[in-house]
Amino acid sequence: MAKFLSQDQINDRNTELDFSTFLNIMYRQMKQEEPEKEILTALSMIDRQKSGVITVSELKAKLTRLGEKLSEEEVDEMLKEAKVGPNGTIKYEEFVRVICLPTADY
């Protein structure tokens, strides 16, 4: 069972943090941030026609130039998960859903 830390314990950098408590803190943080919603909002701004698709080049530009900038290699790795249409477009809602899935922990 995860224990909760007092504010003094949180401020004390020498306090030990057990793994269960760490996971609990990270889970609560992830629930507050809603990364999937934030990414969808950012990508929907590119989609001026509100068609649900953007081009690969638009996605690359957004991911490498804005916010937490990703490298070209990181973007290429992410695009391996994307279903790119024959005209070079991606259904970004589906793409975001795939990249936001938790990674398998084997």
MMTF fields as JSON, N, C-alpha, C and O atoms, coordinates in Angstrom:
{
  "mmtfVersion": "1.0.0",
  "mmtfProducer": "UNKNOWN",
  "numBonds": 423,
  "numAtoms": 424,
  "numGroups": 106,
  "numChains": 1,
  "numModels": 1,
  "chainsPerModel": [1],
  "groupsPerChain": [106],
  "chainIdList": ["A"],
  "bondAtomList": [4, 2, 8, 6, 12, 10, 16, 14, 20, 18, 24, 22, 28, 26, 32, 30, 36, 34, 40, 38, 44, 42, 48, 46, 52, 50, 56, 54, 60, 58, 64, 62, 68, 66, 72, 70, 76, 74, 80, 78, 84, 82, 88, 86, 92, 90, 96, 94, 100, 98, 104, 102, 108, 106, 112, 110, 116, 114, 120, 118, 124, 122, 128, 126, 132, 130, 136, 134, 140, 138, 144, 142, 148, 146, 152, 150, 156, 154, 160, 158, 164, 162, 168, 166, 172, 170, 176, 174, 180, 178, 184, 182, 188, 186, 192, 190, 196, 194, 200, 198, 204, 202, 208, 206, 212, 210, 216, 214, 220, 218, 224, 222, 228, 226, 232, 230, 236, 234, 240, 238, 244, 242, 248, 246, 252, 250, 256, 254, 260, 258, 264, 262, 268, 266, 272, 270, 276, 274, 280, 278, 284, 282, 288, 286, 292, 290, 296, 294, 300, 298, 304, 302, 308, 306, 312, 310, 316, 314, 320, 318, 324, 322, 328, 326, 332, 330, 336, 334, 340, 338, 344, 342, 348, 346, 352, 350, 356, 354, 360, 358, 364, 362, 368, 366, 372, 370, 376, 374, 380, 378, 384, 382, 388, 386, 392, 390, 396, 394, 400, 398, 404, 402, 408, 406, 412, 410, 416, 414, 420, 418],
  "bondOrderList": [1, 1, 1, 1, 1, 1, 1, 1, 1, 1, 1, 1, 1, 1, 1, 1, 1, 1, 1, 1, 1, 1, 1, 1, 1, 1, 1, 1, 1, 1, 1, 1, 1, 1, 1, 1, 1, 1, 1, 1, 1, 1, 1, 1, 1, 1, 1, 1, 1, 1, 1, 1, 1, 1, 1, 1, 1, 1, 1, 1, 1, 1, 1, 1, 1, 1, 1, 1, 1, 1, 1, 1, 1, 1, 1, 1, 1, 1, 1, 1, 1, 1, 1, 1, 1, 1, 1, 1, 1, 1, 1, 1, 1, 1, 1, 1, 1, 1, 1, 1, 1, 1, 1, 1, 1],
  "groupList": [{"groupName": "MET", "atomNameList": ["N", "CA", "C", "O"], "elementList": ["N", "C", "C", "O"], "formalChargeList": [0, 0, 0, 0], "bondAtomList": [1, 0, 2, 1, 3, 2], "bondOrderList": [1, 1, 2], "singleLetterCode": "M", "chemCompType": "L-PEPTIDE LINKING"}, {"groupName": "ALA", "atomNameList": ["N", "CA", "C", "O"], "elementList": ["N", "C", "C", "O"], "formalChargeList": [0, 0, 0, 0], "bondAtomList": [1, 0, 2, 1, 3, 2], "bondOrderList": [1, 1, 2], "singleLetterCode": "A", "chemCompType": "L-PEPTIDE LINKING"}, {"groupName": "LYS", "atomNameList": ["N", "CA", "C", "O"], "elementList": ["N", "C", "C", "O"], "formalChargeList": [0, 0, 0, 0], "bondAtomList": [1, 0, 2, 1, 3, 2], "bondOrderList": [1, 1, 2], "singleLetterCode": "K", "chemCompType": "L-PEPTIDE LINKING"}, {"groupName": "PHE", "atomNameList": ["N", "CA", "C", "O"], "elementList": ["N", "C", "C", "O"], "formalChargeList": [0, 0, 0, 0], "bondAtomList": [1, 0, 2, 1, 3, 2], "bondOrderList": [1, 1, 2], "singleLetterCode": "F", "chemCompType": "L-PEPTIDE LINKING"}, {"groupName": "LEU", "atomNameList": ["N", "CA", "C", "O"], "elementList": ["N", "C", "C", "O"], "formalChargeList": [0, 0, 0, 0], "bondAtomList": [1, 0, 2, 1, 3, 2], "bondOrderList": [1, 1, 2], "singleLetterCode": "L", "chemCompType": "L-PEPTIDE LINKING"}, {"groupName": "SER", "atomNameList": ["N", "CA", "C", "O"], "elementList": ["N", "C", "C", "O"], "formalChargeList": [0, 0, 0, 0], "bondAtomList": [1, 0, 2, 1, 3, 2], "bondOrderList": [1, 1, 2], "singleLetterCode": "S", "chemCompType": "L-PEPTIDE LINKING"}, {"groupName": "GLN", "atomNameList": ["N", "CA", "C", "O"], "elementList": ["N", "C", "C", "O"], "formalChargeList": [0, 0, 0, 0], "bondAtomList": [1, 0, 2, 1, 3, 2], "bondOrderList": [1, 1, 2], "singleLetterCode": "Q", "chemCompType": "L-PEPTIDE LINKING"}, {"groupName": "ASP", "atomNameList": ["N", "CA", "C", "O"], "elementList": ["N", "C", "C", "O"], "formalChargeList": [0, 0, 0, 0], "bondAtomList": [1, 0, 2, 1, 3, 2], "bondOrderList": [1, 1, 2], "singleLetterCode": "D", "chemCompType": "L-PEPTIDE LINKING"}, {"groupName": "ILE", "atomNameList": ["N", "CA", "C", "O"], "elementList": ["N", "C", "C", "O"], "formalChargeList": [0, 0, 0, 0], "bondAtomList": [1, 0, 2, 1, 3, 2], "bondOrderList": [1, 1, 2], "singleLetterCode": "I", "chemCompType": "L-PEPTIDE LINKING"}, {"groupName": "ASN", "atomNameList": ["N", "CA", "C", "O"], "elementList": ["N", "C", "C", "O"], "formalChargeList": [0, 0, 0, 0], "bondAtomList": [1, 0, 2, 1, 3, 2], "bondOrderList": [1, 1, 2], "singleLetterCode": "N", "chemCompType": "L-PEPTIDE LINKING"}, {"groupName": "ARG", "atomNameList": ["N", "CA", "C", "O"], "elementList": ["N", "C", "C", "O"], "formalChargeList": [0, 0, 0, 0], "bondAtomList": [1, 0, 2, 1, 3, 2], "bondOrderList": [1, 1, 2], "singleLetterCode": "R", "chemCompType": "L-PEPTIDE LINKING"}, {"groupName": "THR", "atomNameList": ["N", "CA", "C", "O"], "elementList": ["N", "C", "C", "O"], "formalChargeList": [0, 0, 0, 0], "bondAtomList": [1, 0, 2, 1, 3, 2], "bondOrderList": [1, 1, 2], "singleLetterCode": "T", "chemCompType": "L-PEPTIDE LINKING"}, {"groupName": "GLU", "atomNameList": ["N", "CA", "C", "O"], "elementList": ["N", "C", "C", "O"], "formalChargeList": [0, 0, 0, 0], "bondAtomList": [1, 0, 2, 1, 3, 2], "bondOrderList": [1, 1, 2], "singleLetterCode": "E", "chemCompType": "L-PEPTIDE LINKING"}, {"groupName": "TYR", "atomNameList": ["N", "CA", "C", "O"], "elementList": ["N", "C", "C", "O"], "formalChargeList": [0, 0, 0, 0], "bondAtomList": [1, 0, 2, 1, 3, 2], "bondOrderList": [1, 1, 2], "singleLetterCode": "Y", "chemCompType": "L-PEPTIDE LINKING"}, {"groupName": "PRO", "atomNameList": ["N", "CA", "C", "O"], "elementList": ["N", "C", "C", "O"], "formalChargeList": [0, 0, 0, 0], "bondAtomList": [1, 0, 2, 1, 3, 2], "bondOrderList": [1, 1, 2], "singleLetterCode": "P", "chemCompType": "L-PEPTIDE LINKING"}, {"groupName": "GLY", "atomNameList": ["N", "CA", "C", "O"], "elementList": ["N", "C", "C", "O"], "formalChargeList": [0, 0, 0, 0], "bondAtomList": [1, 0, 2, 1, 3, 2], "bondOrderList": [1, 1, 2], "singleLetterCode": "G", "chemCompType": "PEPTIDE LINKING"}, {"groupName": "VAL", "atomNameList": ["N", "CA", "C", "O"], "elementList": ["N", "C", "C", "O"], "formalChargeList": [0, 0, 0, 0], "bondAtomList": [1, 0, 2, 1, 3, 2], "bondOrderList": [1, 1, 2], "singleLetterCode": "V", "chemCompType": "L-PEPTIDE LINKING"}, {"groupName": "CYS", "atomNameList": ["N", "CA", "C", "O"], "elementList": ["N", "C", "C", "O"], "formalChargeList": [0, 0, 0, 0], "bondAtomList": [1, 0, 2, 1, 3, 2], "bondOrderList": [1, 1, 2], "singleLetterCode": "C", "chemCompType": "L-PEPTIDE LINKING"}],
  "groupTypeList": [0, 1, 2, 3, 4, 5, 6, 7, 6, 8, 9, 7, 10, 9, 11, 12, 4, 7, 3, 5, 11, 3, 4, 9, 8, 0, 13, 10, 6, 0, 2, 6, 12, 12, 14, 12, 2, 12, 8, 4, 11, 1, 4, 5, 0, 8, 7, 10, 6, 2, 5, 15, 16, 8, 11, 16, 5, 12, 4, 2, 1, 2, 4, 11, 10, 4, 15, 12, 2, 4, 5, 12, 12, 12, 16, 7, 12, 0, 4, 2, 12, 1, 2, 16, 15, 14, 9, 15, 11, 8, 2, 13, 12, 12, 3, 16, 10, 16, 8, 17, 4, 14, 11, 1, 7, 13],
  "groupIdList": [1, 2, 3, 4, 5, 6, 7, 8, 9, 10, 11, 12, 13, 14, 15, 16, 17, 18, 19, 20, 21, 22, 23, 24, 25, 26, 27, 28, 29, 30, 31, 32, 33, 34, 35, 36, 37, 38, 39, 40, 41, 42, 43, 44, 45, 46, 47, 48, 49, 50, 51, 52, 53, 54, 55, 56, 57, 58, 59, 60, 61, 62, 63, 64, 65, 66, 67, 68, 69, 70, 71, 72, 73, 74, 75, 76, 77, 78, 79, 80, 81, 82, 83, 84, 85, 86, 87, 88, 89, 90, 91, 92, 93, 94, 95, 96, 97, 98, 99, 100, 101, 102, 103, 104, 105, 106],
  "secStructList": [7, 7, 7, 7, 7, 7, 2, 2, 2, 2, 2, 7, 6, 6, 7, 7, 7, 7, 2, 2, 2, 2, 2, 2, 2, 2, 2, 2, 2, 2, 2, 2, 2, 7, 2, 2, 2, 2, 2, 2, 2, 2, 2, 2, 6, 6, 7, 6, 6, 7, 1, 1, 3, 3, 3, 2, 2, 2, 2, 2, 2, 2, 2, 2, 2, 1, 1, 1, 7, 7, 7, 2, 2, 2, 2, 2, 2, 2, 2, 6, 6, 1, 7, 5, 7, 6, 6, 1, 3, 3, 3, 2, 2, 2, 2, 2, 2, 2, 2, 6, 1, 7, 7, 7, 7, 7],
  "xCoordList": [0.842, 0.0, 0.889, 1.854, 0.559, 1.354, 1.068, -0.08, 2.128, 1.936, 2.061, 2.707, 1.451, 1.507, 2.541, 2.687, 3.251, 4.302, 3.757, 2.886, 4.288, 3.933, 4.675, 5.613, 4.251, 4.928, 6.393, 7.257, 6.687, 8.08, 8.906, 10.057, 8.323, 9.041, 9.272, 10.317, 8.298, 8.438, 9.564, 10.348, 9.648, 10.672, 12.055, 13.056, 12.134, 13.416, 13.967, 13.44, 15.009, 15.584, 16.236, 16.559, 16.432, 17.049, 16.018, 16.393, 14.728, 13.68, 13.659, 13.711, 13.581, 13.497, 12.075, 11.111, 11.956, 10.66, 10.558, 11.314, 9.608, 9.486, 8.813, 8.137, 9.005, 8.548, 7.034, 6.527, 6.315, 4.867, 4.366, 3.436, 4.982, 4.6, 4.948, 4.173, 6.108, 6.525, 5.497, 5.094, 5.071, 4.089, 2.764, 2.123, 2.365, 1.136, 1.224, 0.28, 2.334, 2.546, 2.53, 1.887, 3.237, 3.294, 1.911, 1.536, 1.161, -0.189, -1.068, -1.759, -1.041, -1.844, -1.402, -2.242, -0.097, 0.414, -0.054, -0.484, 0.033, -0.387, -1.89, -2.303, -2.695, -4.128, -4.419, -5.377, -3.605, -3.823, -3.407, -4.04, -2.361, -1.802, -2.591, -2.636, -3.209, -3.951, -3.155, -3.559, -2.032, -1.196, -1.922, -1.694, -2.783, -3.495, -4.35, -4.372, -5.051, -5.907, -5.066, -5.439, -3.93, -3.062, -2.506, -2.449, -2.098, -1.546, -2.634, -2.403, -3.817, -4.924, -5.272, -5.524, -5.287, -5.581, -4.545, -4.894, -3.275, -2.207, -2.319, -2.167, -2.581, -2.655, -3.925, -3.918, -5.007, -6.243, -6.094, -6.816, -5.159, -4.911, -4.303, -4.461, -3.617, -3.036, -4.127, -4.06, -5.119, -6.192, -7.22, -8.274, -6.918, -7.779, -9.151, -10.144, -9.195, -10.469, -11.264, -12.391, -10.678, -11.322, -11.75, -12.846, -10.846, -11.127, -10.618, -10.927, -9.837, -9.309, -7.986, -7.453, -7.454, -6.163, -5.219, -5.645, -3.934, -2.883, -1.804, -1.724, -0.979, 0.093, 1.26, 1.441, 2.039, 3.223, 4.169, 4.766, 4.309, 5.232, 4.75, 5.569, 3.439, 2.905, 3.164, 3.539, 2.96, 3.194, 4.66, 4.985, 5.548, 6.984, 7.377, 8.142, 6.855, 7.175, 6.713, 7.445, 5.506, 4.959, 5.799, 6.091, 6.184, 6.91, 8.375, 8.963, 8.963, 10.388, 10.634, 11.763, 9.607, 9.839, 9.105, 9.463, 8.092, 7.284, 7.277, 7.453, 7.074, 6.968, 8.238, 9.341, 8.074, 9.236, 9.687, 9.15, 10.661, 11.092, 11.685, 12.537, 11.215, 11.743, 12.757, 12.703, 13.679, 14.651, 13.972, 12.92, 14.585, 14.068, 13.97, 13.014, 14.972, 14.997, 13.829, 13.197, 13.544, 12.417, 11.095, 10.226, 10.953, 9.723, 9.597, 8.515, 10.691, 10.651, 10.255, 9.519, 10.738, 10.393, 8.898, 8.247, 8.361, 6.928, 6.088, 5.025, 6.575, 5.816, 5.733, 4.865, 6.624, 6.537, 5.229, 4.728, 4.669, 3.416, 2.2, 1.078, 2.422, 1.316, 0.907, 1.726, -0.365, -0.863, -0.919, -1.851, 0.083, 0.166, -0.61, -0.377, -1.538, -2.342, -1.517, -0.413, -2.043, -1.303, -0.99, -0.055, -1.767, -1.514, -0.662, -0.587, -0.013, 0.889, 0.21, 0.775, -1.022, -1.748, -1.897, -1.792, -2.145, -2.318, -3.603, -3.876, -4.399, -5.547, -4.971, -4.6, -4.903, -4.141, -4.771, -4.045, -6.087, -6.689, -6.245, -5.93, -6.221, -5.765, -4.277, -3.86, -3.486, -2.059, -1.791, -0.955, -2.489, -2.306, -2.716, -2.049, -3.794, -4.246, -3.158, -2.894, -2.539, -1.495, -0.25, 0.301, 0.196, 1.439, 1.245, 2.219, 0.008, -0.244, -0.559, -0.751, -0.613, -0.837, 0.335, 1.479, 0.063, 1.183, 2.057, 1.55, 3.346, 4.268, 4.178, 3.941, 4.366, 4.338, 5.551, 6.666, 5.328, 6.411, 6.651, 6.023, 7.543, 7.795, 8.924, 9.295],
  "yCoordList": [-1.177, 0.0, 1.243, 1.327, 2.191, 3.416, 4.308, 4.472, 4.877, 5.832, 7.232, 7.437, 8.176, 9.548, 10.315, 10.107, 11.198, 11.974, 13.316, 13.913, 13.77, 15.102, 16.134, 15.794, 17.385, 18.448, 18.565, 18.813, 18.387, 18.432, 17.323, 17.544, 16.129, 15.023, 15.275, 14.923, 15.88, 16.191, 17.207, 17.082, 18.201, 19.239, 18.745, 19.323, 17.691, 17.143, 16.215, 15.123, 16.644, 15.86, 14.559, 13.706, 14.393, 13.17, 12.105, 10.992, 12.427, 11.469, 10.366, 10.633, 9.129, 7.988, 7.882, 8.132, 7.516, 7.382, 5.951, 5.54, 5.185, 3.806, 3.791, 4.746, 2.707, 2.615, 2.731, 3.367, 2.135, 2.193, 3.634, 4.036, 4.392, 5.8, 6.591, 7.44, 6.312, 6.972, 6.728, 7.664, 5.477, 5.155, 5.873, 6.345, 5.951, 6.651, 8.128, 8.686, 8.754, 10.171, 10.376, 11.3, 9.513, 9.639, 9.431, 10.128, 8.468, 8.214, 9.455, 9.86, 10.056, 11.252, 12.396, 13.146, 12.542, 13.6, 13.391, 14.333, 12.155, 11.858, 12.129, 12.615, 11.825, 12.069, 13.562, 13.969, 14.376, 15.821, 16.441, 17.388, 15.923, 16.559, 16.302, 17.175, 15.148, 14.787, 15.032, 15.851, 14.335, 14.578, 14.304, 15.005, 13.305, 12.995, 14.18, 14.525, 14.8, 15.954, 17.141, 17.835, 17.37, 18.487, 18.312, 19.267, 17.088, 16.815, 16.972, 17.571, 16.431, 16.567, 18.029, 18.421, 18.824, 20.251, 20.914, 21.685, 20.611, 21.211, 20.789, 21.619, 19.516, 19.035, 19.51, 19.725, 19.675, 20.153, 21.58, 21.995, 22.328, 23.697, 23.703, 24.666, 22.635, 22.518, 22.186, 22.602, 21.439, 20.942, 22.043, 22.071, 22.935, 24.089, 23.705, 24.392, 22.602, 22.158, 21.286, 20.892, 20.984, 20.128, 18.791, 18.295, 18.22, 16.952, 15.742, 14.6, 15.996, 14.893, 14.349, 13.383, 14.971, 14.532, 15.723, 16.856, 15.43, 16.416, 15.709, 14.481, 16.487, 15.866, 15.49, 16.052, 14.53, 14.101, 15.282, 15.434, 16.11, 17.247, 18.247, 18.818, 18.466, 19.357, 18.78, 19.5, 17.477, 16.82, 16.906, 17.215, 16.632, 16.724, 18.122, 18.293, 19.119, 20.514, 20.834, 21.463, 20.409, 20.679, 20.001, 20.609, 18.765, 17.998, 18.403, 18.212, 18.954, 19.311, 20.782, 21.164, 21.614, 23.053, 23.701, 24.804, 23.045, 23.683, 22.871, 21.653, 23.558, 22.885, 22.144, 22.669, 20.922, 20.076, 19.497, 18.494, 20.129, 19.777, 18.369, 18.015, 17.583, 16.242, 16.284, 17.157, 15.341, 15.245, 14.584, 13.958, 14.735, 14.1, 12.586, 11.953, 12.01, 10.564, 10.143, 9.115, 10.941, 10.629, 10.684, 9.833, 11.69, 11.821, 10.653, 10.085, 10.291, 9.158, 7.874, 7.052, 7.705, 6.532, 6.531, 5.489, 7.688, 7.797, 7.525, 6.909, 7.989, 7.819, 6.364, 6.005, 5.526, 4.093, 3.52, 2.524, 4.15, 3.704, 4.261, 3.802, 5.24, 5.923, 5.194, 4.576, 5.283, 4.768, 5.949, 6.752, 6.046, 7.164, 6.79, 5.747, 7.669, 7.437, 7.607, 8.149, 7.15, 7.24, 8.676, 8.909, 9.634, 11.036, 11.739, 12.968, 10.957, 11.537, 12.176, 13.058, 11.729, 12.291, 11.259, 10.052, 11.77, 10.937, 11.354, 12.545, 10.368, 10.648, 10.883, 9.939, 12.141, 12.468, 11.981, 11.726, 11.843, 11.319, 9.879, 9.497, 9.096, 7.705, 7.662, 6.85, 8.525, 8.6, 8.923, 8.28, 9.907, 10.312, 9.18, 8.931, 8.503, 7.383, 6.306, 5.755, 6.016, 4.987, 5.42, 4.633, 6.654, 7.069, 7.302, 7.318, 7.481, 7.707, 6.412, 6.437, 5.301, 4.029, 3.739, 4.048, 3.148, 2.796, 1.751, 0.884, 1.826, 0.865, -0.452, -0.478, -1.531, -2.858, -3.011, -2.647, -3.544, -3.73, -5.227, -5.877, -5.76, -7.192, -7.509, -8.674],
  "zCoordList": [0.0, 0.0, 0.0, 0.76, -0.847, -0.937, 0.262, 0.677, 0.804, 1.893, 1.318, 0.29, 1.975, 1.513, 2.317, 3.522, 1.645, 2.28, 2.754, 2.122, 3.872, 4.346, 3.496, 2.774, 3.586, 2.83, 3.256, 2.415, 4.56, 5.036, 4.401, 4.024, 4.279, 3.662, 2.173, 1.627, 1.538, 0.115, -0.085, -1.026, 0.783, 0.671, 1.072, 0.649, 1.876, 2.329, 1.25, 1.036, 0.583, -0.519, -0.056, -0.883, 1.244, 1.757, 2.125, 2.496, 2.029, 2.351, 1.3, 0.1, 1.766, 0.846, 0.317, 1.041, -0.929, -1.578, -2.084, -2.964, -1.516, -1.991, -3.361, -3.745, -4.081, -5.461, -5.567, -6.491, -4.649, -4.661, -4.541, -5.24, -3.663, -3.487, -4.746, -5.187, -5.316, -6.56, -7.662, -8.352, -7.831, -8.865, -8.623, -9.562, -7.365, -7.015, -7.383, -7.943, -7.077, -7.4, -8.913, -9.411, -9.642, -11.105, -11.731, -12.674, -11.196, -11.723, -11.557, -12.492, -10.369, -10.129, -11.035, -11.533, -11.257, -12.129, -13.569, -14.235, -14.038, -15.411, -15.593, -16.647, -14.596, -14.683, -14.769, -15.426, -14.114, -14.125, -15.449, -15.917, -16.051, -17.244, -18.514, -19.38, -18.661, -19.851, -21.137, -21.963, -21.315, -22.498, -23.812, -24.797, -23.84, -25.081, -25.522, -26.703, -24.58, -24.893, -25.364, -26.309, -24.702, -25.079, -26.49, -27.263, -26.82, -28.152, -29.216, -30.266, -28.936, -29.891, -30.145, -31.285, -29.099, -29.254, -30.16, -31.053, -29.923, -30.73, -32.192, -33.088, -32.44, -33.818, -34.513, -35.725, -33.771, -34.405, -34.921, -35.828, -34.344, -34.827, -36.228, -36.978, -36.567, -37.91, -38.928, -40.085, -38.485, -39.35, -39.6, -38.964, -40.512, -40.769, -41.344, -41.104, -42.102, -42.68, -41.712, -42.012, -40.548, -39.538, -40.138, -39.88, -40.953, -41.622, -40.837, -41.18, -39.783, -38.982, -39.491, -38.944, -40.541, -41.085, -41.238, -41.46, -41.112, -41.396, -42.192, -42.193, -42.868, -43.65, -42.743, -41.663, -43.211, -42.471, -42.283, -41.217, -43.301, -43.201, -42.144, -41.424, -42.04, -41.002, -39.61, -38.684, -39.481, -38.193, -37.803, -36.657, -38.759, -38.473, -38.039, -37.09, -38.729, -38.399, -36.986, -36.222, -36.633, -35.298, -34.219, -33.189, -34.445, -33.435, -33.286, -32.221, -34.329, -34.254, -33.963, -33.656, -34.052, -33.895, -32.732, -32.319, -32.2, -31.163, -29.871, -29.889, -28.76, -27.468, -27.11, -27.259, -26.637, -26.352, -27.677, -28.147, -28.265, -29.613, -29.644, -28.829, -30.6, -30.812, -31.938, -32.804, -31.922, -33.012, -34.218, -34.088, -35.371, -36.595, -36.396, -36.845, -35.714, -35.471, -34.582, -34.826, -33.547, -32.658, -33.412, -33.224, -34.264, -35.051, -36.022, -36.17, -36.683, -37.608, -36.889, -37.435, -35.674, -34.867, -34.544, -34.617, -34.189, -33.9, -35.144, -35.066, -36.285, -37.521, -37.96, -38.756, -37.45, -37.745, -37.217, -37.74, -36.172, -35.573, -36.31, -36.099, -37.163, -37.839, -39.108, -39.789, -39.4, -40.671, -41.619, -41.577, -42.469, -43.413, -44.669, -45.279, -45.04, -46.232, -47.498, -47.451, -48.625, -49.891, -50.31, -51.075, -49.811, -50.152, -49.098, -49.078, -48.214, -47.216, -46.031, -45.385, -45.737, -44.597, -43.485, -43.707, -42.287, -41.1, -40.407, -40.26, -39.977, -39.121, -37.73, -37.032, -37.34, -36.138, -34.837, -33.876, -34.772, -33.544, -33.305, -32.178, -34.361, -34.269, -33.912, -33.086, -34.527, -34.253, -32.787, -32.152, -32.254, -30.854, -29.919, -28.915, -30.24, -29.41, -29.335, -28.266, -30.463, -30.506, -29.734, -28.965, -29.925, -29.256, -27.765, -27.012, -27.328, -25.893, -25.14, -23.925, -25.84, -25.155, -24.224, -24.557, -23.061, -22.177, -22.856, -23.568, -22.644, -23.231, -22.484, -21.276, -23.199, -22.584, -21.682, -22.056, -20.512, -19.545, -19.388, -18.552, -20.177, -20.175, -19.24, -19.093]
}
